[in-house]
């Protein structure tokens, strides 16, 4: 995140090509308030095992809980005294990242990423308290990693566990402008990188996976998974495929979206500081080899025209409430407030679909694949909706989100013993309602499936 001065954008176009101004598409996509009363929200995630409970980072150093849509008054964790800045204006420090261990339900382990003493990066493990699942045990703090930060900006801050169970960490290049130490491209620094570590053993800070790409490479730090990043502000795993999407904030020319397929073995160089988006960094003419080899180009970039200045990465959409998002990667721009879709199935074509009118600090995704957006200064989180979603029965739930209740065989909206008689009739008539195990046929096996569906309810 590069918290530059916010600006408005006069929008006229539809499709965003590299360097072209853009604006609203159909106007069907909007948002509805999910929760308010937060202080500089920069990240939201659900913990494993409880899809209705969200944890929100407040940049100054607290984690708040939203339980079934209600913001709880007591923070889950408040380490404000340990956290540097993150309290005003465009400051890029503070608490920036949160990741729950995959076995959080049983272990209670989670990890936070913050800027602390010496303005350095701290990655610290905490545990849930034994007496109250809504409060963390501050005394359980265990430092996993520290990274020296030469300047106050470009701190990255994203963390998450990958499908492989390892912890991935996105770091900025160390700050200032144009990466004066060329740290992002140098494998002797953890800055400007995507790191990959193993924190499964709680008796040691971490270990390095043996298949990390730079293990055993002279002069290279083995924690590095990929490099050449300037300030990745929000990275995400595709919840279905395991692919990685990296939104990297640019210098003065381009913002970019990088993509790493789940099949990658790591080692990508995303170009910074020599490259900015698809172009050579204007500050370093001639740095690109001829032909331009050794770099992994982004899948999309855009200029700062129209008040845009700082990309905020989002997620691949797998929900049902916003047809315009289906099958697309969603991202935004912090300064202009514009929201975009990127369609991998259509040559990574980008369309502007909404204008939030506020500083888009982060996105979030729930267990159903629906997306949310955060307003840094307004302290709100809003959920995306669409006027184009069909709701034929008027129950405020889009038809695409209606969950079929197989046990309700007679379709009266109630699961009752009367549905057994309806199932028998469907079986005798070889009707579609007979198929309770969804195998495409009507057979005696569907009776057992109906019983299971009946016991599960709807």
NUBA-357101 format. One record per residue (C-alpha): residue number from 1; x, y, z; residue in one letter. Coordinates in steps of 0.05 Angstrom, whole numbers, plus 5000, padded with zeros to 4 digits. Each point is the difference from the previous one (the first is absolute). Layout:
N
+-----+------+------+------+------+
| seq |   xx |   yy |   zz | type |
+-----+------+------+------+------+
| NUM |    X |    Y |    Z |    A |
...
+-----+------+------+------+------+
//
This chain:
458
+-----+------+------+------+------+
| seq |   xx |   yy |   zz | type |
+-----+------+------+------+------+
|   1 | 5000 | 5000 | 5000 |    X |
|   2 | 5027 | 5068 | 4981 |    X |
|   3 | 4957 | 5049 | 5038 |    X |
|   4 | 5006 | 5059 | 4954 |    X |
|   5 | 4951 | 5058 | 5000 |    X |
|   6 | 4931 | 4976 | 4979 |    X |
|   7 | 4972 | 5027 | 4935 |    X |
|   8 | 4935 | 4996 | 4962 |    X |
|   9 | 4992 | 4972 | 4930 |    X |
|  10 | 4955 | 5023 | 4944 |    X |
|  11 | 4981 | 4935 | 4967 |    X |
|  12 | 4981 | 4992 | 4928 |    X |
|  13 | 5024 | 4934 | 4971 |    X |
|  14 | 4987 | 4927 | 5014 |    X |
|  15 | 5058 | 4955 | 4985 |    X |
|  16 | 5067 | 5014 | 5034 |    X |
|  17 | 5059 | 4991 | 4954 |    X |
|  18 | 5070 | 5015 | 5023 |    X |
|  19 | 5006 | 5074 | 5010 |    X |
|  20 | 4929 | 5019 | 4980 |    X |
|  21 | 4949 | 5037 | 5042 |    X |
|  22 | 4940 | 4960 | 5020 |    X |
|  23 | 4935 | 5006 | 5037 |    X |
|  24 | 4936 | 4966 | 5018 |    X |
|  25 | 4969 | 4943 | 4961 |    X |
|  26 | 4927 | 4983 | 5010 |    X |
|  27 | 4991 | 5032 | 5068 |    X |
|  28 | 4968 | 4936 | 5026 |    X |
|  29 | 5054 | 4984 | 5052 |    X |
|  30 | 4994 | 5036 | 5067 |    X |
|  31 | 5012 | 4987 | 5073 |    X |
|  32 | 4960 | 4995 | 5064 |    X |
|  33 | 5026 | 5015 | 5069 |    X |
|  34 | 5026 | 4939 | 5037 |    X |
|  35 | 5029 | 5033 | 5062 |    X |
|  36 | 5023 | 5068 | 5024 |    X |
|  37 | 5037 | 5028 | 5060 |    X |
|  38 | 5070 | 4976 | 4982 |    X |
|  39 | 5065 | 5039 | 5004 |    X |
|  40 | 5039 | 4996 | 4934 |    X |
|  41 | 4982 | 4929 | 4978 |    X |
|  42 | 5053 | 4969 | 4955 |    X |
|  43 | 4984 | 4925 | 4999 |    X |
|  44 | 4944 | 4952 | 5016 |    X |
|  45 | 5000 | 4924 | 5002 |    X |
|  46 | 4960 | 4944 | 5031 |    X |
|  47 | 5034 | 4950 | 5045 |    X |
|  48 | 4999 | 4926 | 4981 |    X |
|  49 | 4937 | 4965 | 5026 |    X |
|  50 | 4955 | 5060 | 5010 |    X |
|  51 | 4975 | 5031 | 4936 |    X |
|  52 | 4956 | 5051 | 5035 |    X |
|  53 | 5055 | 5031 | 5042 |    X |
|  54 | 5047 | 5050 | 4966 |    X |
|  55 | 5064 | 5031 | 5027 |    X |
|  56 | 5017 | 5071 | 4978 |    X |
|  57 | 5067 | 5034 | 5007 |    X |
|  58 | 4998 | 5072 | 5024 |    X |
|  59 | 5065 | 5031 | 4975 |    X |
|  60 | 5020 | 5031 | 5066 |    X |
|  61 | 5009 | 4931 | 5031 |    X |
|  62 | 4935 | 4965 | 5017 |    X |
|  63 | 4960 | 4941 | 4974 |    X |
|  64 | 4924 | 5006 | 5005 |    X |
|  65 | 4949 | 4944 | 4994 |    X |
|  66 | 4936 | 5004 | 4959 |    X |
|  67 | 4954 | 4944 | 5024 |    X |
|  68 | 4938 | 4988 | 4957 |    X |
|  69 | 5004 | 5071 | 4974 |    X |
|  70 | 5010 | 5033 | 5069 |    X |
|  71 | 5065 | 5035 | 5018 |    X |
|  72 | 5020 | 4977 | 5069 |    X |
|  73 | 5022 | 5055 | 5048 |    X |
|  74 | 5060 | 4964 | 5028 |    X |
|  75 | 5059 | 4991 | 4952 |    X |
|  76 | 5025 | 4930 | 4987 |    X |
|  77 | 5071 | 5027 | 5006 |    X |
|  78 | 5024 | 5070 | 5015 |    X |
|  79 | 5076 | 5011 | 4996 |    X |
|  80 | 4997 | 5074 | 4984 |    X |
|  81 | 5060 | 5015 | 5046 |    X |
|  82 | 5044 | 4952 | 4960 |    X |
|  83 | 4978 | 5026 | 4932 |    X |
|  84 | 5033 | 5059 | 4965 |    X |
|  85 | 4954 | 5053 | 4969 |    X |
|  86 | 4942 | 4980 | 4955 |    X |
|  87 | 4957 | 5052 | 5034 |    X |
|  88 | 4992 | 5058 | 4952 |    X |
|  89 | 5001 | 5025 | 4928 |    X |
|  90 | 5036 | 4958 | 4949 |    X |
|  91 | 5047 | 4966 | 5048 |    X |
|  92 | 5019 | 4930 | 4975 |    X |
|  93 | 5023 | 4970 | 5066 |    X |
|  94 | 4958 | 4968 | 5055 |    X |
|  95 | 4970 | 4931 | 5003 |    X |
|  96 | 4993 | 4974 | 4929 |    X |
|  97 | 4991 | 4924 | 4997 |    X |
|  98 | 4965 | 4942 | 5034 |    X |
|  99 | 4999 | 4926 | 4986 |    X |
| 100 | 4968 | 4943 | 5038 |    X |
| 101 | 5036 | 4934 | 5005 |    X |
| 102 | 4962 | 4946 | 4960 |    X |
| 103 | 4989 | 4962 | 5066 |    X |
| 104 | 4976 | 5063 | 5037 |    X |
| 105 | 4938 | 4964 | 5026 |    X |
| 106 | 5042 | 4955 | 5043 |    X |
| 107 | 5067 | 5037 | 5008 |    X |
| 108 | 4975 | 5072 | 5006 |    X |
| 109 | 5062 | 5023 | 4963 |    X |
| 110 | 5000 | 5062 | 4956 |    X |
| 111 | 5051 | 5049 | 4972 |    X |
| 112 | 5002 | 5075 | 4994 |    X |
| 113 | 5044 | 5045 | 4957 |    X |
| 114 | 5014 | 5069 | 5027 |    X |
| 115 | 5051 | 5056 | 5000 |    X |
| 116 | 5030 | 5007 | 5069 |    X |
| 117 | 5062 | 5021 | 5038 |    X |
| 118 | 5052 | 5032 | 4955 |    X |
| 119 | 4947 | 5006 | 4946 |    X |
| 120 | 5016 | 4929 | 4980 |    X |
| 121 | 4954 | 4943 | 4979 |    X |
| 122 | 4979 | 4950 | 5052 |    X |
| 123 | 4964 | 4935 | 4986 |    X |
| 124 | 4975 | 4973 | 5067 |    X |
| 125 | 4961 | 4939 | 5020 |    X |
| 126 | 4944 | 5005 | 5051 |    X |
| 127 | 4950 | 4951 | 5028 |    X |
| 128 | 4926 | 5004 | 5016 |    X |
| 129 | 4988 | 5005 | 5075 |    X |
| 130 | 4978 | 4938 | 5036 |    X |
| 131 | 4941 | 5033 | 5035 |    X |
| 132 | 4968 | 5042 | 4945 |    X |
| 133 | 5002 | 4983 | 4926 |    X |
| 134 | 4987 | 5074 | 4983 |    X |
| 135 | 5063 | 5024 | 5035 |    X |
| 136 | 5072 | 4984 | 4983 |    X |
| 137 | 5054 | 4985 | 5052 |    X |
| 138 | 5048 | 5059 | 4994 |    X |
| 139 | 5051 | 4964 | 5044 |    X |
| 140 | 5006 | 4944 | 4948 |    X |
| 141 | 5039 | 5046 | 4952 |    X |
| 142 | 5058 | 4965 | 4965 |    X |
| 143 | 5040 | 5037 | 4947 |    X |
| 144 | 5007 | 4959 | 4936 |    X |
| 145 | 5038 | 5049 | 4957 |    X |
| 146 | 5026 | 5072 | 4999 |    X |
| 147 | 5019 | 5038 | 4938 |    X |
| 148 | 5041 | 5064 | 5001 |    X |
| 149 | 4963 | 5057 | 4965 |    X |
| 150 | 5046 | 5056 | 4976 |    X |
| 151 | 4941 | 5049 | 4987 |    X |
| 152 | 4930 | 5009 | 5027 |    X |
| 153 | 4961 | 4984 | 4937 |    X |
| 154 | 4990 | 4939 | 4955 |    X |
| 155 | 4988 | 4949 | 5055 |    X |
| 156 | 4957 | 4950 | 4963 |    X |
| 157 | 4964 | 4962 | 5055 |    X |
| 158 | 4960 | 4943 | 4971 |    X |
| 159 | 5004 | 4929 | 5028 |    X |
| 160 | 4960 | 4937 | 4988 |    X |
| 161 | 5008 | 4925 | 5001 |    X |
| 162 | 5002 | 4968 | 4932 |    X |
| 163 | 4967 | 4934 | 4980 |    X |
| 164 | 5067 | 4968 | 5016 |    X |
| 165 | 4995 | 5020 | 5073 |    X |
| 166 | 5058 | 5049 | 4997 |    X |
| 167 | 4997 | 5073 | 5021 |    X |
| 168 | 5009 | 5049 | 4943 |    X |
| 169 | 5021 | 5072 | 5016 |    X |
| 170 | 5001 | 5061 | 4955 |    X |
| 171 | 5053 | 5053 | 5015 |    X |
| 172 | 5012 | 5069 | 4971 |    X |
| 173 | 5067 | 5023 | 4972 |    X |
| 174 | 5021 | 5039 | 5062 |    X |
| 175 | 4973 | 5067 | 4978 |    X |
| 176 | 5023 | 5068 | 4978 |    X |
| 177 | 4991 | 5005 | 4924 |    X |
| 178 | 5027 | 4958 | 4943 |    X |
| 179 | 5029 | 4949 | 5049 |    X |
| 180 | 5067 | 5035 | 5012 |    X |
| 181 | 5034 | 4936 | 5024 |    X |
| 182 | 4970 | 4958 | 4943 |    X |
| 183 | 4978 | 4954 | 5057 |    X |
| 184 | 4940 | 4971 | 4963 |    X |
| 185 | 5045 | 4969 | 4947 |    X |
| 186 | 5055 | 4977 | 5047 |    X |
| 187 | 4992 | 4930 | 5029 |    X |
| 188 | 5040 | 5019 | 5062 |    X |
| 189 | 4941 | 5042 | 5026 |    X |
| 190 | 4931 | 4978 | 5023 |    X |
| 191 | 4972 | 5066 | 4976 |    X |
| 192 | 4959 | 5005 | 4936 |    X |
| 193 | 4985 | 4926 | 5003 |    X |
| 194 | 4948 | 4946 | 5008 |    X |
| 195 | 5025 | 4955 | 5055 |    X |
| 196 | 4981 | 4928 | 5016 |    X |
| 197 | 5014 | 4969 | 5067 |    X |
| 198 | 4977 | 4941 | 5042 |    X |
| 199 | 4973 | 5017 | 5069 |    X |
| 200 | 4969 | 4932 | 5016 |    X |
| 201 | 5050 | 4986 | 5055 |    X |
| 202 | 4984 | 5046 | 5058 |    X |
| 203 | 5066 | 4983 | 5034 |    X |
| 204 | 5041 | 5041 | 4950 |    X |
| 205 | 4985 | 5067 | 4968 |    X |
| 206 | 4995 | 4969 | 4930 |    X |
| 207 | 5035 | 4954 | 4951 |    X |
| 208 | 5010 | 5008 | 4925 |    X |
| 209 | 4964 | 4952 | 4953 |    X |
| 210 | 5052 | 4957 | 4964 |    X |
| 211 | 4968 | 5016 | 4933 |    X |
| 212 | 5006 | 5075 | 5005 |    X |
| 213 | 5034 | 5023 | 4935 |    X |
| 214 | 5062 | 5032 | 5031 |    X |
| 215 | 5017 | 4947 | 5052 |    X |
| 216 | 5074 | 4985 | 4991 |    X |
| 217 | 5012 | 5059 | 4954 |    X |
| 218 | 5062 | 5038 | 5021 |    X |
| 219 | 4986 | 5070 | 5025 |    X |
| 220 | 4924 | 4990 | 4998 |    X |
| 221 | 4954 | 4999 | 5060 |    X |
| 222 | 4962 | 4933 | 4999 |    X |
| 223 | 4934 | 5030 | 5025 |    X |
| 224 | 4989 | 5035 | 4933 |    X |
| 225 | 4946 | 4971 | 4955 |    X |
| 226 | 4996 | 5057 | 4949 |    X |
| 227 | 5032 | 5069 | 4993 |    X |
| 228 | 5001 | 5066 | 4963 |    X |
| 229 | 4940 | 5031 | 5036 |    X |
| 230 | 4994 | 5073 | 5019 |    X |
| 231 | 4944 | 5003 | 5051 |    X |
| 232 | 4950 | 4943 | 4993 |    X |
| 233 | 4936 | 5027 | 5030 |    X |
| 234 | 4956 | 4940 | 5007 |    X |
| 235 | 5014 | 4933 | 4972 |    X |
| 236 | 4951 | 4942 | 5000 |    X |
| 237 | 4994 | 4926 | 4985 |    X |
| 238 | 4946 | 4978 | 4953 |    X |
| 239 | 4957 | 4960 | 5047 |    X |
| 240 | 4984 | 4948 | 4946 |    X |
| 241 | 5065 | 4992 | 4962 |    X |
| 242 | 5055 | 5024 | 5047 |    X |
| 243 | 5026 | 5050 | 4949 |    X |
| 244 | 5030 | 5064 | 5029 |    X |
| 245 | 4979 | 5071 | 4981 |    X |
| 246 | 5048 | 5056 | 5020 |    X |
| 247 | 4981 | 5074 | 4994 |    X |
| 248 | 5065 | 5040 | 5000 |    X |
| 249 | 4999 | 5075 | 5012 |    X |
| 250 | 5041 | 5038 | 4949 |    X |
| 251 | 5046 | 5060 | 5004 |    X |
| 252 | 4978 | 5056 | 4954 |    X |
| 253 | 4981 | 4965 | 4936 |    X |
| 254 | 4961 | 4935 | 5008 |    X |
| 255 | 4960 | 4957 | 5048 |    X |
| 256 | 5001 | 4926 | 4987 |    X |
| 257 | 4966 | 4933 | 5011 |    X |
| 258 | 5045 | 4939 | 5002 |    X |
| 259 | 4978 | 4928 | 4995 |    X |
| 260 | 5035 | 4937 | 5023 |    X |
| 261 | 4967 | 4933 | 4982 |    X |
| 262 | 4992 | 4947 | 5053 |    X |
| 263 | 5047 | 4956 | 4959 |    X |
| 264 | 5058 | 5049 | 5010 |    X |
| 265 | 5063 | 4976 | 5034 |    X |
| 266 | 5017 | 5072 | 5019 |    X |
| 267 | 5059 | 5043 | 4981 |    X |
| 268 | 4963 | 5052 | 4958 |    X |
| 269 | 5031 | 5069 | 4993 |    X |
| 270 | 4943 | 5050 | 4992 |    X |
| 271 | 5046 | 5054 | 4975 |    X |
| 272 | 5007 | 5055 | 5051 |    X |
| 273 | 5040 | 5045 | 5001 |    X |
| 274 | 5018 | 4993 | 4927 |    X |
| 275 | 4929 | 4989 | 4976 |    X |
| 276 | 4935 | 5035 | 5019 |    X |
| 277 | 4940 | 4964 | 4972 |    X |
| 278 | 5013 | 4982 | 4927 |    X |
| 279 | 5050 | 5056 | 4991 |    X |
| 280 | 5071 | 5016 | 5020 |    X |
| 281 | 5003 | 5044 | 5062 |    X |
| 282 | 5011 | 5070 | 4971 |    X |
| 283 | 5051 | 5013 | 5056 |    X |
| 284 | 5046 | 4945 | 4975 |    X |
| 285 | 5003 | 5003 | 4925 |    X |
| 286 | 5037 | 4943 | 4968 |    X |
| 287 | 4994 | 4952 | 5058 |    X |
| 288 | 4960 | 4949 | 4961 |    X |
| 289 | 5041 | 4948 | 4964 |    X |
| 290 | 4993 | 4993 | 4925 |    X |
| 291 | 4960 | 4958 | 4988 |    X |
| 292 | 4962 | 5012 | 5066 |    X |
| 293 | 5012 | 4934 | 5036 |    X |
| 294 | 5000 | 4980 | 5073 |    X |
| 295 | 4936 | 5037 | 5021 |    X |
| 296 | 4929 | 4976 | 5010 |    X |
| 297 | 4954 | 5053 | 4972 |    X |
| 298 | 4934 | 5018 | 5034 |    X |
| 299 | 4934 | 4979 | 4970 |    X |
| 300 | 4975 | 5072 | 5004 |    X |
| 301 | 5025 | 5070 | 5013 |    X |
| 302 | 4970 | 5069 | 4999 |    X |
| 303 | 5024 | 5072 | 5004 |    X |
| 304 | 4984 | 5055 | 5050 |    X |
| 305 | 4952 | 5036 | 4953 |    X |
| 306 | 4933 | 5021 | 5029 |    X |
| 307 | 5024 | 5006 | 5071 |    X |
| 308 | 5023 | 4928 | 5008 |    X |
| 309 | 5064 | 4990 | 5039 |    X |
| 310 | 5003 | 4937 | 5043 |    X |
| 311 | 4972 | 4931 | 4986 |    X |
| 312 | 4964 | 4959 | 5053 |    X |
| 313 | 4997 | 4926 | 4985 |    X |
| 314 | 4939 | 4957 | 5010 |    X |
| 315 | 4976 | 4930 | 4984 |    X |
| 316 | 4974 | 4953 | 4947 |    X |
| 317 | 4925 | 5001 | 5008 |    X |
| 318 | 4962 | 4935 | 5015 |    X |
| 319 | 4936 | 5029 | 5029 |    X |
| 320 | 4930 | 5002 | 4971 |    X |
| 321 | 4973 | 5069 | 5016 |    X |
| 322 | 5038 | 5042 | 4949 |    X |
| 323 | 4995 | 4973 | 4928 |    X |
| 324 | 5048 | 5053 | 4974 |    X |
| 325 | 5055 | 4969 | 5044 |    X |
| 326 | 4990 | 4928 | 4979 |    X |
| 327 | 5066 | 4966 | 4982 |    X |
| 328 | 5040 | 5064 | 5007 |    X |
| 329 | 5055 | 5029 | 5044 |    X |
| 330 | 4977 | 5062 | 5037 |    X |
| 331 | 5047 | 5058 | 5019 |    X |
| 332 | 4996 | 5075 | 5010 |    X |
| 333 | 5039 | 5064 | 5004 |    X |
| 334 | 5010 | 5033 | 5068 |    X |
| 335 | 5000 | 5072 | 4975 |    X |
| 336 | 4944 | 5000 | 4949 |    X |
| 337 | 4956 | 4950 | 5036 |    X |
| 338 | 4987 | 4963 | 4935 |    X |
| 339 | 4985 | 4925 | 5001 |    X |
| 340 | 5021 | 4956 | 4941 |    X |
| 341 | 4989 | 4929 | 4975 |    X |
| 342 | 5055 | 4962 | 4964 |    X |
| 343 | 4976 | 4942 | 4958 |    X |
| 344 | 5053 | 4945 | 4991 |    X |
| 345 | 4954 | 4964 | 4950 |    X |
| 346 | 4998 | 5062 | 4955 |    X |
| 347 | 5073 | 5018 | 4992 |    X |
| 348 | 5002 | 5033 | 5069 |    X |
| 349 | 4953 | 5054 | 4976 |    X |
| 350 | 4986 | 5052 | 5053 |    X |
| 351 | 4935 | 5037 | 5012 |    X |
| 352 | 4983 | 5054 | 5051 |    X |
| 353 | 4936 | 4980 | 5035 |    X |
| 354 | 4992 | 5048 | 5059 |    X |
| 355 | 5027 | 5064 | 5032 |    X |
| 356 | 5002 | 4995 | 5076 |    X |
| 357 | 5017 | 5073 | 5010 |    X |
| 358 | 5047 | 4983 | 5058 |    X |
| 359 | 5070 | 4974 | 5013 |    X |
| 360 | 4995 | 4926 | 4984 |    X |
| 361 | 5048 | 4972 | 5052 |    X |
| 362 | 4984 | 4926 | 4992 |    X |
| 363 | 4952 | 4946 | 4976 |    X |
| 364 | 4976 | 4938 | 5036 |    X |
| 365 | 4968 | 4935 | 4980 |    X |
| 366 | 4952 | 4956 | 5040 |    X |
| 367 | 4992 | 4925 | 4999 |    X |
| 368 | 4945 | 5006 | 4946 |    X |
| 369 | 5047 | 5039 | 4954 |    X |
| 370 | 4964 | 5067 | 5010 |    X |
| 371 | 5044 | 5062 | 5003 |    X |
| 372 | 5005 | 5061 | 5046 |    X |
| 373 | 5037 | 5066 | 4995 |    X |
| 374 | 5030 | 5043 | 5055 |    X |
| 375 | 5000 | 5076 | 5007 |    X |
| 376 | 5063 | 5020 | 5037 |    X |
| 377 | 4979 | 5068 | 5025 |    X |
| 378 | 4925 | 4987 | 5005 |    X |
| 379 | 5012 | 4939 | 5044 |    X |
| 380 | 4948 | 4958 | 4963 |    X |
| 381 | 4997 | 4934 | 4964 |    X |
| 382 | 4950 | 4992 | 4944 |    X |
| 383 | 4975 | 4938 | 4963 |    X |
| 384 | 4994 | 4997 | 4925 |    X |
| 385 | 4931 | 4990 | 4970 |    X |
| 386 | 4970 | 5008 | 4931 |    X |
| 387 | 4935 | 5027 | 4973 |    X |
| 388 | 5005 | 4951 | 4942 |    X |
| 389 | 4995 | 4939 | 5046 |    X |
| 390 | 4933 | 4965 | 4987 |    X |
| 391 | 4955 | 4990 | 5061 |    X |
| 392 | 4937 | 4969 | 4970 |    X |
| 393 | 4967 | 4984 | 5067 |    X |
| 394 | 5015 | 5067 | 5032 |    X |
| 395 | 5032 | 4971 | 5062 |    X |
| 396 | 5062 | 5046 | 4993 |    X |
| 397 | 5043 | 4939 | 4985 |    X |
| 398 | 5023 | 4998 | 4927 |    X |
| 399 | 4975 | 4938 | 4964 |    X |
| 400 | 5072 | 4979 | 4987 |    X |
| 401 | 5011 | 4999 | 5076 |    X |
| 402 | 4938 | 4959 | 5017 |    X |
| 403 | 5021 | 4934 | 5030 |    X |
| 404 | 4959 | 4941 | 4975 |    X |
| 405 | 4969 | 4960 | 5056 |    X |
| 406 | 4998 | 4930 | 4973 |    X |
| 407 | 4962 | 4972 | 5060 |    X |
| 408 | 4942 | 5048 | 4987 |    X |
| 409 | 4974 | 4953 | 4946 |    X |
| 410 | 4930 | 5031 | 4996 |    X |
| 411 | 5029 | 5070 | 4994 |    X |
| 412 | 4957 | 5032 | 5055 |    X |
| 413 | 5061 | 5032 | 5034 |    X |
| 414 | 4996 | 4955 | 5061 |    X |
| 415 | 5036 | 4934 | 5013 |    X |
| 416 | 4949 | 4953 | 5030 |    X |
| 417 | 4978 | 4926 | 4998 |    X |
| 418 | 4954 | 5020 | 4943 |    X |
| 419 | 5062 | 5005 | 4956 |    X |
| 420 | 5011 | 4925 | 5007 |    X |
| 421 | 4933 | 4987 | 4966 |    X |
| 422 | 5020 | 5050 | 4946 |    X |
| 423 | 5066 | 4964 | 4990 |    X |
| 424 | 4965 | 4933 | 4992 |    X |
| 425 | 4955 | 5031 | 4948 |    X |
| 426 | 5060 | 5029 | 4964 |    X |
| 427 | 5035 | 4932 | 5003 |    X |
| 428 | 4940 | 4965 | 4970 |    X |
| 429 | 4994 | 5053 | 4945 |    X |
| 430 | 5076 | 5002 | 4988 |    X |
| 431 | 4994 | 5075 | 5011 |    X |
| 432 | 5061 | 5047 | 5009 |    X |
| 433 | 4983 | 5010 | 5074 |    X |
| 434 | 5018 | 4927 | 5012 |    X |
| 435 | 5074 | 5012 | 4987 |    X |
| 436 | 5024 | 5016 | 5070 |    X |
| 437 | 5073 | 4982 | 4992 |    X |
| 438 | 5007 | 5043 | 4937 |    X |
| 439 | 5028 | 4944 | 4957 |    X |
| 440 | 4951 | 5014 | 4944 |    X |
| 441 | 4958 | 4937 | 5010 |    X |
| 442 | 4941 | 4978 | 5042 |    X |
| 443 | 5016 | 4935 | 5039 |    X |
| 444 | 4990 | 4967 | 5068 |    X |
| 445 | 5065 | 5033 | 5023 |    X |
| 446 | 4963 | 5066 | 4998 |    X |
| 447 | 4958 | 4977 | 5059 |    X |
| 448 | 5061 | 4999 | 5046 |    X |
| 449 | 5021 | 5067 | 4971 |    X |
| 450 | 4931 | 5029 | 5015 |    X |
| 451 | 5005 | 4976 | 5072 |    X |
| 452 | 5068 | 5033 | 5007 |    X |
| 453 | 4974 | 5065 | 4969 |    X |
| 454 | 4939 | 4998 | 5045 |    X |
| 455 | 5043 | 4992 | 5062 |    X |
| 456 | 5046 | 5057 | 4978 |    X |
| 457 | 4941 | 5047 | 4989 |    X |
| 458 | 5006 | 5062 | 4957 |    X |
+-----+------+------+------+------+
//
